[in-house]
Amino acid sequence: MTLRTVRNTALVLAIVSLVIGFVLTLAEDHHEKAEITIGEHVTRTVGGLTFNIDTIISTLFAGAVVVLLGFLARRALTKDTDDHVPTKLQLVWEAIVGQVNKQVEDNLGKVHPYAAPLAISLFFFILFANWLEILPTELNHDTHLLPAPTADTNLTYALAFVTIVSVWAYGIRTKGLKGYLRHFLEPFPVMLPLNVLEELIKPVTLALRLFGNIFAGGIMLALITLMPVWILWAPNVLWKGFDMAIGVIQAFIFALLTVLYFAMAGAGHSDHGHDDHDEAEPEPEPEVESESAERTPVPAS
């Protein structure tokens, strides 16, 4: 297929799309039906508690995809092929796991058996939850089958809560309760209120950063739908491609900040341990040369 054939085919498809869009525009008033709704969810109230059903379904779907991917990756890792060439799924999985392990090792000094799996799990779950936004699952104005659950603060706050509680547990386990609480008085006791406020703000900023970016992507898609149908497809395709990149970036930032919070919670523990170990080591004694090495043989007269 030559370049001219590809160019002519693209031109024909563009003309056909414009004609179909123009016909659809004449057939229905698209602007009157297009509306932007913010923060609307399918809710159910049980025992005085309100549950966002669409967010719950999307969360379960994203979690099921991550679990399925885990089983497929495990199968690919244990599969013994004739040519011993890794599969594409194995290469992708190993690349992401290797990168997260590298970040954990650079910040914690070693690949922690809890921090690394937590960061990897959060990355994949948030990634697939973000990518649900680009799927065409909105049947009509009132029915959206799989909205991005990360565009709901209930999920982002839950993820941030799990992360920060894990960080606190790691800090207390590493330094002890008194040792962990002592860092709130550093570098001066007068900094106690600011240090406590900073610790409480961490999960809030972690949740709102993820929510704001994904929610803004949904708003942009809603704004694009206000365009005429004959030109709607072009910005829609471009923005969904950009939205996929944003989803990857936000998932990586959330996982990276999780690793950094673990590093901050355990900061100083390994350093003190190394210092004590160095002080306990005896100084090496100077080497003493043997007498045979010092004596010079005298030639016989």
C-alpha positions in Angstrom: 0.0 0.0 0.0 1.5 3.3 -1.1 1.4 6.6 0.6 -1.0 8.0 -2.0 -3.4 5.2 -1.4 -3.4 5.8 2.4 -3.9 9.5 1.8 -6.8 9.0 -0.6 -8.4 6.5 1.8 -8.2 9.0 4.7 -9.6 11.7 2.6 -12.6 9.6 1.6 -13.2 8.6 5.3 -13.1 12.2 6.3 -15.6 13.2 3.6 -17.9 10.4 4.6 -17.7 11.3 8.3 -18.5 15.0 7.5 -21.5 14.0 5.3 -22.9 11.6 8.0 -22.4 14.1 10.7 -24.1 16.9 8.7 -27.1 14.6 8.1 -27.3 13.7 11.8 -27.1 17.4 12.7 -30.1 18.1 10.4 -32.0 15.2 11.8 -31.8 16.2 15.4 -31.0 19.3 17.5 -27.8 18.2 19.1 -27.2 21.3 21.1 -30.6 21.2 22.9 -30.0 17.6 24.1 -26.4 18.1 25.2 -26.1 19.0 28.8 -23.2 19.0 31.3 -24.0 17.3 34.6 -21.5 17.4 37.4 -21.4 15.1 40.4 -24.5 13.1 39.6 -24.6 9.4 40.6 -27.0 6.5 40.7 -27.5 6.3 44.5 -29.2 4.0 46.9 -29.8 4.7 50.6 -29.4 1.9 53.1 -29.6 2.4 56.8 -29.2 6.2 56.5 -26.0 5.7 54.3 -26.0 6.8 50.7 -24.1 4.6 48.2 -23.1 5.6 44.7 -24.0 2.5 42.8 -22.3 3.5 39.6 -19.0 4.1 41.4 -19.2 0.8 43.3 -19.8 -1.1 40.0 -17.0 0.6 38.2 -14.6 0.0 41.2 -15.5 -3.7 41.2 -15.0 -3.9 37.5 -11.5 -2.2 37.7 -10.5 -4.5 40.6 -11.6 -7.6 38.7 -9.5 -6.5 35.7 -6.5 -6.1 37.9 -7.0 -9.5 39.5 -7.5 -11.1 36.1 -4.3 -9.4 34.8 -2.5 -10.8 37.9 -3.5 -14.3 37.1 -2.7 -13.9 33.4 0.8 -12.5 34.3 1.4 -15.3 36.7 0.5 -17.8 34.0 2.8 -16.1 31.5 5.7 -16.0 34.0 5.4 -19.7 34.8 4.8 -20.8 31.2 7.8 -22.6 29.7 7.9 -21.8 26.0 10.1 -23.6 23.5 12.0 -20.5 22.5 12.1 -19.1 26.1 11.1 -15.7 24.8 9.0 -13.6 27.3 5.5 -12.8 26.2 4.3 -9.2 25.7 2.2 -9.3 28.9 5.3 -10.5 30.8 7.5 -7.7 29.4 4.9 -5.0 30.3 4.5 -6.5 33.8 8.2 -6.8 34.4 8.8 -3.3 33.2 6.3 -1.7 35.6 7.2 -3.9 38.5 10.9 -3.3 38.0 10.4 0.5 37.8 8.3 0.5 41.1 10.8 -1.8 42.8 13.6 0.6 41.8 11.8 3.6 43.3 11.2 1.6 46.5 14.8 0.6 46.7 16.1 4.1 46.0 13.9 5.6 48.7 13.8 2.8 51.4 17.2 1.3 50.8 15.7 -2.1 49.9 12.6 -3.6 48.2 10.2 -3.6 51.1 7.9 -6.7 51.2 4.8 -4.6 51.8 5.5 -1.1 50.3 6.4 -2.5 46.8 3.3 -4.7 46.4 1.0 -1.9 47.7 2.4 0.6 45.2 2.2 -1.8 42.3 -1.4 -2.7 43.2 -2.4 0.9 43.5 -0.8 1.7 40.2 -2.6 -0.9 38.2 -5.9 -0.4 39.9 -5.9 3.4 39.5 -4.7 3.0 35.9 -7.6 0.8 34.9 -10.1 2.9 36.9 -8.8 6.0 35.1 -9.1 4.4 31.7 -12.8 3.5 32.2 -13.4 7.2 31.3 -12.4 6.7 27.7 -14.7 3.7 27.1 -18.0 4.6 25.3 -20.2 3.2 28.1 -22.6 6.2 28.3 -25.7 4.9 26.6 -27.7 8.1 27.0 -28.0 11.2 29.2 -29.2 9.2 32.2 -27.3 5.9 31.8 -23.6 5.7 32.2 -22.6 2.1 32.7 -18.9 2.4 33.7 -17.9 5.9 34.7 -14.4 6.4 36.0 -14.6 5.7 39.8 -11.6 7.9 40.4 -13.8 10.9 39.4 -15.7 10.3 42.7 -14.0 11.6 45.9 -15.4 8.7 47.8 -13.0 6.3 46.1 -10.0 8.6 46.1 -10.4 9.4 49.8 -10.7 5.7 50.5 -7.4 5.0 48.5 -5.7 7.8 50.3 -6.9 6.6 53.7 -5.6 3.1 53.1 -2.3 4.5 52.0 -1.7 6.9 54.9 -2.8 4.2 57.5 -0.3 1.8 56.0 2.4 4.5 56.2 1.7 5.2 59.8 1.7 1.5 60.6 5.1 1.2 58.9 6.5 4.2 60.7 5.4 2.9 64.1 6.7 -0.6 63.4 10.0 0.7 62.2 10.7 3.3 64.9 8.4 2.3 67.7 5.5 4.5 68.8 7.6 7.0 70.8 10.2 7.2 68.1 7.6 7.8 65.4 5.8 10.5 67.4 9.1 12.2 68.2 9.6 13.3 64.6 6.6 15.6 65.0 8.8 17.7 67.4 11.7 18.0 64.8 13.5 20.2 64.2 12.1 22.2 67.0 9.1 21.5 69.4 7.4 24.7 68.3 6.9 23.0 64.9 4.5 20.4 66.4 1.3 22.0 65.1 2.6 22.5 61.6 4.0 18.9 61.5 0.7 17.5 62.6 -1.2 19.6 60.1 1.1 18.5 57.3 0.6 14.8 58.2 -3.2 15.3 58.1 -3.1 17.2 54.8 -1.2 14.4 53.1 -4.2 12.1 52.4 -6.4 15.0 51.4 -3.9 16.3 48.8 -3.3 12.7 47.6 -7.0 12.2 47.1 -7.9 15.5 45.6 -5.0 15.5 43.1 -6.2 12.2 41.6 -9.9 13.3 41.7 -9.3 16.7 40.2 -7.4 15.4 37.1 -9.8 12.6 36.3 -12.8 14.7 36.9 -11.5 17.5 34.7 -11.1 14.9 31.9 -14.7 14.0 32.2 -15.7 17.7 32.0 -13.6 18.1 28.9 -15.4 15.1 27.3 -18.7 16.7 28.2 -17.7 20.0 26.6 -16.6 18.2 23.4 -20.1 16.6 23.1 -21.5 20.1 22.7 -19.7 20.4 19.4 -21.6 19.7 16.1 -21.7 16.0 15.3 -19.8 16.4 12.0 -16.7 17.7 13.8 -17.2 15.9 17.1 -15.2 12.8 16.3 -11.8 14.6 15.7 -11.4 16.3 19.1 -13.0 13.3 20.8 -10.3 10.9 19.5 -7.5 13.4 20.3 -8.7 14.1 23.8 -9.2 10.4 24.6 -5.6 9.7 23.6 -4.5 12.5 25.8 -6.7 11.2 28.6 -5.0 7.8 28.4 -1.7 9.5 29.0 -3.1 11.5 31.9 -4.4 8.3 33.4 -1.0 6.7 33.3 0.7 9.8 34.8 -1.8 10.1 37.7 -1.5 6.4 38.6 2.3 6.6 38.6 2.2 9.8 40.7 -0.1 8.2 43.3 2.1 5.1 43.5 5.3 7.2 43.7 3.9 9.4 46.5 3.0 6.3 48.4 6.6 5.1 48.2 7.9 8.6 49.2 5.5 8.7 52.2 6.9 5.3 53.3 10.4 6.6 53.0 9.6 9.7 55.0 7.9 7.6 57.7 11.0 5.4 58.1 13.6 8.2 57.6 16.6 8.1 59.9 16.1 4.6 61.2 18.5 2.8 58.9 21.0 5.7 59.2 21.2 5.3 63.0 21.5 1.6 62.7 24.5 1.9 60.4 26.1 4.5 62.7 25.9 2.2 65.7 27.2 -0.6 63.7 30.2 1.4 62.5 31.0 2.6 66.1 30.9 -1.0 67.4 33.4 -2.2 64.8 37.0 -2.4 66.2 39.6 -0.5 64.3 41.8 -2.7 62.2 45.3 -3.3 63.6 48.3 -2.2 61.5 49.9 -4.9 59.6 53.3 -6.0 60.9 55.8 -7.2 58.4 57.5 -10.5 59.2 61.2 -10.7 60.1 61.9 -12.7 57.1 60.6 -10.0 54.9 62.8 -7.4 56.6 66.1 -9.4 56.5 68.2 -9.0 53.4 70.2 -12.0 52.5 74.0 -11.5 52.7 76.0 -13.0 49.9 78.7 -15.4 50.9 82.3 -14.1 50.9 
